[in-house]
Amino acid sequence: MAKCGAYSNVSPETPLTLLMDIKRLYCANDEPRVAQMTHHEHSNAQSVESIDARAKATILNMLRCKTDQNVFWRRELMLRLSQRFTARPERIDTFLGVKIRLLLQRDTICVYITTLRINLYDENLLFDDLIQSIGVDISTLTKERMEVTEFAVQPQKEVLSYWKLNVTVIKAQTRSSNDYFSESDLYVVLCLPTASASAFKTKTVYNDANPEWNETFTFRVPSQLKNVLELHVHDEDPVSHDDRISTVLFDLSKLTLGKKERMAFNLNPETMDQIWIEFEMLRSEEPQCDYVSNGILLAAPFSALDITVDELLRNNDDFLGTTIMLGGACPPNQRLLAKDTGKLHFYINRDLATELGVAPSAVEHPSISTRLQPLPAEHTSKVSLVIDQDTVDFNVETHECADDHIALRLDFDIPPQEKEFLKKRKLIVGQNMQKLFGLDTPPSPDQVPTIALVASGGGSRAMTSLFGTLKSLKEIKVLDVLSYITGVSGATWTMAALFRDANWSQDGIDGTVAQIRKEICKDATSMISLEKMEYYKREMEAKLKEGHILSSTDLGGLLYEHLVFGEKMTDTLSEHQRAVDEGQNPFPIYTAVNMKEKMGWQSEAEWCEFTPYEVGFPKYGAFVPAQDFGSQFFLGHLVKKLPEVRLPFLIGIWSSFFAINLSYLLELPTEESSREADNNTSNLEVENDPSILDTQLLDPSGAISRIINDCLMNRPLGSIAYNFMNGLFLHSDYSTHSNFVAWKETHPDAFPNSLTPSDSFLRLVDSGLAINVACPPVLRPEREVDVIICCDNSWNPVESFREIKLTAAWCRDRDVPFPRVDFTTLEGEPLKEIYIYEDKKNPKAPIVIHFPLVNDSFRHFKEPGVKRETAEEIKAGEVDVRSSDSPYTTDKPVYSEGDFDSLLKLTAYNVANNKERIVQTLHQVLKSKMNITQAM
């Protein structure tokens, strides 16, 4: 989106003064950036005919300007470049790829300016390409008033040229061998995923510590992509799997165009083994090509490809079941299941070299194959393979798809539906703030602060505690001024229950709490009766028949469905739209993380948001409609639409409670099976332990375990879903974006070939594995959250500030404003009911109101200001939320009615007891925003 504000006096009797402020640009860039303010003044409106009023505002393509003092923005950027990226100031122009030109046009009838024309250009060396033109009628503007207008900007297309890369593998020098009685038998595999879906391989040089290959391989390399060449050195082993000796990763951006360069790479830092490679990067004469881009991800040209198999292969019974493989395509392989098999239909990146092969099965390497160079959009050819001494022909035909629309939203802004929600919500919140603070009139929408409630995970404890918090927030009228609510794990159970009611925050939550209390206090063995297990099996089979992938978390989601709701939930995530379409409730954001790891190095948890409108990764700026999550995408196109999954299956993804719960449940005696759980299953009690996300292996004796094992046989551990970023590539400058921590050499972000867009599937897990409070979604600058109310119900008896510390560290790594907190001092003091973190030196950082799970004054007061007196009242205040004997540890899914009520009352009390501090903080934020807007 391009946001612009203008001040104008358009009366023909007075001189015209126009101030244009290009504030933000979305879609074409990685995130909102502050542009240079451009002033253009005319002293006399009558002289406008002779003026070619042209002003330029340059927007950063990949970097953020860190200052609002626009006069000095270029100088400060140059300093930032030289400090962080070790770049010379004169290289700054390589980062300036997008221009906005402001052109004032004279109206054909009037003699004064009425139309402001905003042209968005893509800057090129030869000429600038016009991406979009927007016309603004400034005659409608009000004098001396700032007005903000938003315009939809079409997805940016980047024009890519091509290079020809010659790579010569010369020789290697080794001083050690994995073979006992001879020297190594070495060969080299070359992979460049952005250029070819298949790898090149040198010959094997046998029994030689200093092999020489002198083999040259040629790649067609698209510019603007993050092109990293992988060199894998292997020792061939005729008996077992070949040993990988070393892997070298080389960024091709380090090469000089038109120059041969010979380089030596270390294979082993201890032995100083080396390999010598010669590179030559040449400019290609091929025509340029358009890629859709958001500045981080790029979508290559998309085509369909049909393969007609020769009758010789189809009519041979020996080849039925044979797999046809097409590297880098969607799907990557298809089986010949019948003699009458016609065309095999694939989708391809037509800019990618690939390999067509035949294999006995999908899990085996092709027995015979041939390379295919990038194919034109409309192309027909014949490819021949020799199979068992017979020549088999494959007719290959490519064609452009009728619908070339990108179904993936490549953007870093929030979606239009969420913006529309905020417009409506701010009006409601403004009216509620008028009542809460006793104002004469409601604040205007631009004065209303955005307040978010974030809740932690922790199974049934987190769910119950959040109900108590919300109940109290409703009573003190703070729930009515929230705009967002986000949750992890058990908190998502609360949210899912509430959003079944389209008006829950107005109607109150007592009815929902009563229903949940009835369910959470039932006999745990009801969850694993034979009747329920057969139901779980049927539902999982139904999901599989719809075309979705089945995984272990699906069983967990069905367990939660019975535990929390006690009935089959037909609700879907997109149906929650009815609870926000009028701005009547806070906007829900459910969370999961996609884990990326490098063996022995750091891991990266990539936050994934689930809202009623879409699912996506803010890190990459990639989102799909909520109803399409789980469907198959390729290169941003929806290639196979599947029915939207029921909410319990998503709850299974959002929660990691299943692995603990299943072991716990199988230890309970049941009518169907008197045996105890297998001794190999462990009853874990430590939250944030990665092992809680692993499905336990169960003894298949007994009816219940047989059903579970039948459901999960050969199923992946954790969740698995089709990756909607499948086939997309990373931009050459992706690592300069603050969303990525590529500046840490051992961080997964530093290895672009292994990041999520390169994966066919997502493996989403409970966000609590990373940070057990869901702050990252509301810390996105596009949401402009002013206050975060953090309900931290994690089980951290020893380290109560753990989740806030992890959040602060996450923000530091990504340049996200967050209050500075002196944790050392706080940890040396008794734990309090409430903490308020504010960084007055950084007004961009939100204020955080932190509620840890603690029983402090509740021990002595049954209500704020009302002391406990009787023995019964005093006993009711002894709610244990710290010891290992507590009934609220994460591994306990069900409670007694008394324990449920006690936890609900404790968390409600902690909010009510601090009403004054909460309301005072919110009021101060409102007054601050009102002062800012009045000064503008």
Secondary structure by P-SEA (a helix, b strand, c coil): cbbbbbbbbccccbbbbbbbbbccccccccccccccbbbbbbccccccccccbbbbbbbbcccccccccccaaaaaaaaaaaaccccccccccccccbbbbbbbbbbcccccccbbbbbbbbccccbbbbcbbbbbccccccccbbbbbbbbbccbbbbbbbbbbbbbbcccccccccccccccbbbbbbbbcccccbbbbccccccccccccbbbbbbbcccccbbbbbbbbbbbbccccccccbbbbbccccccccbbbbbbbbcccccccbbbbbbbbbbbccbbbbbbccccccccccbbbbbbbccccccccccccbbbbbccccccccccccccccbbbbbccccbbbbbbccccccccccbbbbbccccccccbbbbbbcccbbbbbbbbbbbbccccccccccccccaaaaaaaaaaaaaaaaaaaaaaccccccccccbbbbbbbbbbcaaaaaaaaaaaaaaaaaacccccccbbbbcaaaaaaaaaaaccccccccccaaaaaaaaaaaaccccccccaaaaaaaaaaaaaaaaacccccaaaaaaaaaaaacccccccccccccccccccccccbbbbbbbbbbbcccbbbbbbbbbbccccccccccccccccccccbbbcccccccccccccaaaaaaaaccaaaaaaaaaaaccccccccccccccccccccccccccbbbbcccccaaaaaaaaacccccccccccccccccccccccccccccccccccccccccccccccccccccccccccccccccccccccccccccccccccccccccaaaaaaaaaaaaacccbbbbbaaaaaaacccccbbbbbccccccbbbbbcccccccccccccccccccccaaaaaaacccccccccccccccccccaaaaaaaaaaaaaaaaaaaaaaaaaaaaaaaaaaaaaaac
